[in-house]
Amino acid sequence: MTTTTNHHEITGKADWEVAGDAWSHAAADWAYSFEPYARDAIEEVFQATGVTNGTRLLDVACGAGLAMGRAERLGAHTAGLDAARGLLDIAARRASAGELVRGTMFELPWADGSFDVVVAFNGIWGGCEAAVAEIARVCRPGGWVGITFWGSPEHLDLLGYFIALGAADDETAAEITSLATIAKPGVAEEMLSAAGFGSIERGTTSAILELADDDSAWRALRSPGLAVPALERVGEAELRTQVLSAIEPFRAPDGSYRLANELVHVVARKGL
């Protein structure tokens, strides 16, 4: 683990720590092979929320710091929170000026109104109303929130992959189903409205995963924390077979893969 002065920890409940350990299991593969799917959405959300020089920005579930690094290049002052030590180590290199905290998004360790913009790229899902309330608390009056999540199943080339993970582990299947409820029209808007946000707008971007060959695809798709229970249940070899079979329709003649997915973003402004 890399020790940095801007990287510290807060205490929390065991559930988020377990999740953080799962998301650390292949942190480099996630950061460099999977996380780039969000680049277009990051640009859209930053433009919609006015991220610019001097913006105080918080990234909730910041992962390996891809969005924070981009915000710093725009001149923003950044902070990020995630449960995964391994991802935070990479984030500390990508966003070297930012404040990084290991903790839970349900207990944000910042004062009321600390940030101009709060973002969460695929960090807020169905059942996260308490986390949205925390986001509202630390966002200043008149500030902005921007969140993203996977879109409708018919626009997800990754759908078969998620189904494969669920087929390998019943608890993962239930979790995927629960988390995906945010993709239903109006669910995210209601969560934000209930927390005191208005001027809510929705849009979409295309999230592309381009993977060179079977080995590259497997390393990327085994890297999310969501894959860990399935790996433990059926083993590396069996899950690899199932996952590669699921994405076979997107395999080009040269053996590479290109998976296109709808990523929804919702932005809103906190009331004055």
Summary of the structure (lengths in Angstrom):
residues: 272
radius of gyration: 17.9
end to end distance: 41.5
largest distance: 55.4
contacts: 947
relative contact order: 0.17
helix: 47%
strand: 25%
